[in-house]
Amino acid sequence: MIVVVILLVSGGGDGGSTTASTEGATTAAEGGNGETNAGAKPATEAKLEAVDGSEAKGFASFGRVKNKLALQVEATGLAPTTASTSYAIWLAQNPRKMIPLASTAVKGTGKAAGVIAAQFEVPVEILGYLASGTFDQIAITKVDNKRFQTGIEVATKRKKTPTYLGEEVLRGTITGPIVGLAVREEEKKAEEEGK
């Protein structure tokens, strides 16, 4: 499993990487940020649907791993990867403006055939993009590993988002209390000042 994270703050930023961890993980189903008990906060999540005509489907949910932000992704019906390909997971604004969060392989045989079931640590800056409403989708693309890694390296050096890479397979709109929060707060503030 390859995990890649680009940190972008206010359009620029520095590059970095992180590793995935499932130790001590709290997922939406286990009652993390996605608690569904009465009075609990709704989850920040996305239902992923196929965009390539396949039977693929999935689900992505933001939660906590210890005190860090994590993205849990579950998807089925995917074509297996090869030694030179993987699936990249992106935070997306539109099909051509996306921020890579991670990449992972998909097995072709056994219980895990055609499945992604992984949790990735992601930078907390991602919450800023969700709160501003500028990036409100999760996309999964099948990518060539070498091209993907080169794109990440070039983007990191230039301190810009990488060029979109890959063949899109799944996409879903993120819903939850954090999405558009900054916009709602600005509107509320303007409304209060107008009174």
C-alpha positions, -999 to +999 in steps of 0.1 A: +000+000+000+014+034-010+002+065+010+008+099-005-002+132+010+003+167-005-001+195+020-016+226+004-023+258+024-040+288+007-031+276-028+006+269-021+023+249+006+049+223+012+049+187+003+050+159+028+041+123+032+025+102+059+017+066+066-015+048+071-023+035+105-053+014+117-041+010+153-065+026+177-087+037+148-122+050+154-144+048+123-178+062+116-194+028+123-175+026+157-186+060+168-158+085+159-167+117+141-194+097+123-214+088+154-250+080+147-263+078+182-290+103+193-275+137+198-242+128+182-227+146+153-235+133+118-206+118+098-186+135+072-188+109+044-193+102+007-211+074-011-190+065-041-206+055-074-191+042-106-184+067-133-169+043-158-200+020-163-186-007-140-203-024-111-178-007-087-192+011-056-178+024-023-179+046+007-155+071+023-157+085+058-136+110+077-128+101+113-101+100+139-070+078+144-059+087+179-056+126+176-052+126+138-076+129+109-081+098+089-100+088+058-115+053+057-123+040+022-142+009+013-148-001-023-158-032-042-161-043-078-127-029-088-104-044-115-072-057-099-041-036-101-007-048-115+028-042-102+028-009-122-007+004-114-027+013-083-058+032-073-054+069-062-078+085-038-084+122-043-101+151-026-118+167-056-134+200-067-141+189-102-128+162-126-096+182-133-089+199-099-081+173-073-057+168-044-042+133-040-046+118-006-033+082-010-029+053-033-034+016-028-032-017-047-062-040-053-058-078-053-071-100-081-077-132-061-089-143-027-113-126-003-099-091-010-102-095-048-115-062-063-117-045-029-102-015-012-107-016+026-081+008+041-077+038+064-053+066+055-040+094+077-046+127+060-035+162+070-059+183+090-057+210+063-081+189+044-108+201+068-102+237+057-109+227+021-141+209+032-152+238+054-147+263+026-167+241+003-141+244-024-134+206-025-164+185-017-159+153-035-139+121-032-127+105-064-108+072-070-088+068-102-067+040-116-032+053-121+002+043-135+025+043-104+055+059-121+034+087-137+016+093-104+047+094-083+064+117-108+034+140-108+035+142-070+072+150-069+068+177-095+039+192-077+057+192-044+087+210-059+064+236-075+042+238-044+011+234-065-016+208-068-005+179-091-018+174-126-048+151-126-038+116-134-055+084-141-088+069-153-116+078-130-136+049-116-155+062-085-168+096-074-190+108-046-201+141-030-190+146+006-218+154+031-217+163+067-215+192+091-180+203+082-188+207+044-194+244+037-191+253+074-169+284+068-193+297+042-223+293+065-204+310+093-195+340+070-232+342+060-243+342+096-218+368+106-229+391+076-265+386+086-258+395+122-238+426+112-267+437+089-292+437+118 
